[in-house]
């Protein structure tokens, strides 16, 4: 079954509070594969304040595979220091090449080590797990994939054990990262703090007990005026030259790095002027684009665990922490919370004239990776 016919047939749900409803999730076809990628020693990179590089690497996986598939829609999820996705058999070779090239680019241009793997869905089901996918629509513009069934967590763990590995492409190989950028400035908290949230089930736990915890957390956030999207309603701050200029220049194919930087400086200045003074050019409407950036921001998701980047008050942080601590004592969840003062955005915009550009949100001081470190410490303490 092709990606278009399977993934496109899944109805989009709008209310995030429905996230844990099983009927929203459809089992992936048996002959599909799961792609996983993450940065080795991301904690060290974050300690060295290389947040943008880590996020750029994670988003590069999605950009490279999307471009290799020539824009065909497929399910994916951004994890901060990595990404996961699913592909149909017809797209497997292209995804393999994109992953291999991205790992090489990440090492040579970002000075980070990325491990990548492709895991057959059949191998996951042979372990008694599943991969089911849903489509959440944060706006009318696009949808993001949500995964359940334990299969993504299995694939990630298998990759870290060195199984199903995809070898790096030869030195100098560069993936097609067209549309990948990180031009916006960090977004300071407006309610007190930016909270990175990561909640995973304890192995073998009753699914209903875990569902209840996740729904409690979502309801705490949804019903509170003390939390919200970490992207300002008017859009993220934009300055020139942009902070992420060097990373974006490295993502461009062809020519010397100096030439790419010079060309990008000119292009980003032009874009900055358009955005700053709301100048319409052709079909590009800056106000519409900025509104879509806000609407399309990917700040909450589910991939066998709940991930959220919230702009919230210290009071709500304590309420979330108390509920999660109680669930951890009951042996239902393991979790990581990481407060910081700002959020950051990495963008994938194949065309600024279309409404389905995607914007990945993470905490600006380590975000998901730091929350994962806290979660790992909790798991270690429990064993």
C-alpha positions, 0 to 999 in steps of 0.5 A: 500500500502506498504512503498516499493511499494509507496515510491519506486515508486516516481521518484528521482529529482536531481536539488534542484532548482526544489524543489517547482514543484508540480508534483514532490510530490505524495499524501500519501495513505489515510491509512498511518500515520505521526510520529512527535517528538521534544524536549520540551524546546530545547531552554533551552537545547541549552542555556545550550550548549547541542547542540549534545544531542539535535541533537542526540535525533532528529536523534535517532527517525530516527535510531530507526524507521529505525531499527524497520522497518528492513531497509525498506525505508520510508520517513523521515526528520530531524529537528534538535531538532526532526524528522518527518516521514511517515509509512504504516499501516503494519509498524505502530505498529513497529513505535509506539514501536520505538517512545515510546522507543526513548522517554524513552531513550531520557529522561533517557540517554540524560536527555531531554524530547521528545514528540512524536505523530502518526497522521493519514493522514485521520485526516490531510485531514479531516482538508483540508490539505494534505501530499505529498512527493517527493524524492530529490537525493543529490547524486547517493547514496541515496535520502531524502524525502521532504514534502508539503501540510501543513500536517506535520506542522499540525501534529507538532502543534497537537503534541504540543497541546498534541493530538495523543500522543504516551506514553513513554515506560516503564522505562529502555526500549531502542530502537535499535539505531544501526548505530547512531553516532556523531564522527565527530568534528564541521565544522568551516565556511570557507566563514564567517559564518554558517547560519541556515535558516527556512522559513514557509508560513503565514497561508492562503497565496497564494501558488504561492506567497510562491513558488516564495519566496522559489525559489528566496531564492534557486536561490540566494544560487545556483547562488552565489559563496558565499554559499555552503555545510557546509561540507568540501570537504575532509570530516569533521574533525575527532579526537580521542577520539570523542566528541560524545563518551558518547552519542554513548555509551548510544545508545548501548544496553547491559552491563554497561555504563562503559563497553560500553564506554570502548568498544567504545573507542577501536572501535573508535580508530581502526576506527580513525586509518583507516580513518586517515591513509587511511587504507583499510580493507575488503570492507571498503575504507576510501577515498570512505566513506569520499567522500560519507559522503560529498555527502550524507550530508543533509543540505537542505530540505523542510517539509512544509517550507524550511530548510537550513544550509549554509556556506556563506558570510555576504554579502549573509546573508544580501541578503537573509535577505533582500529578506525574510524581504520583503516577511514578510512585504508582509505577505507571509512568517515568517522566522528565520535566525541564524548565527553561526561559525560552523556546526555539523553532526550527522550520521546514518550508518547502514553499512559503506560498503554501500553507503546510510549512512545518515549524518544530518547537523545542526548549531553547536550553536543551528542551526534549533532550534535557527532559529525556536525561531527567527521565533516564535518571528516574529509570536508573533510580528505579532499577 
